[in-house]
Amino acid sequence: MKRIQFLFLLLSMILLNGCLSTSDSKASIQVPESPINEVIEDINIYNEFLMKSNPKEQKYISSYKKYGDLYDSHDEKAAYEVIVKEVIPQYDVLINDVVNYIPKTKELKRIHAIYVTASYKQYATFYLIKGSIEKNESKLMADSLLLLGEATKEVLQYREEYNDLIKKYSKK
C-alpha cells in the first residue's frame, strides 16, 4: 500500500514538473502589431518565470524521491527528516515564487490562479504527510493522497489552459 501511495505522489510531482518544462511553455511567440501585444509580452515574461522556476522544482522533486525511497524502505525517521528538512523548505521557496508572481493580463492571471491553487494543495499535501508520520496515522496519508489528486487535476487544467493561450497568440 505504501508503495502505491508513493508512486501516486511521485506521478503527481512529475505531472507538476511537466507544466514547467513543456516545449509549448517555451514557445517563441511572434509579436504582431496589435492590441494583443500586451498578452503576448505577458506570456513571454511568464515563460521566462517558468524556466527560472524549473531548477527549484527539480531540486524538491529530487528530495521528494529520496523521501519516497526512505519511506518505502520503512525508515520513517529518515523519511520524516527529509520531508521536514528538505522537501518542505525547498517547496516553500518554489511556492513563494509562484504566489508572488503576478501576471499583467487578465487572461494569464486567471490561468496562473489555477497554478497557485494547485501549488497550495500540493504544499498542504507535504504537511499532511509530515503529520501522518508524526502521529503514525494512515488517515492523514490517505487525506494527502486525496488532496494530491485534486492538485493533479488542477495542474492538468492549468497546463491545458496555458497551452491553449499560447496557441491562441502564437503565429500559426
Buried (B, 14 or more C-beta within 10 A) or exposed (E): EBEEBBEBBBEBBEBBBEBBBBEEBBBEBEEEEEEBEEBBBBBBBBBEBBEEBBEBBBBBBEBBBBBBBBBBEEEBEBBBBBBBEBBBEBBEBBBEBBBEBEBEBEBBEEBBEBBBBBBBBBBBBBBBBBBBBEEEEEEBBBBBBEBBBBBBBBBBBBBEBBBEBBEEBBEE
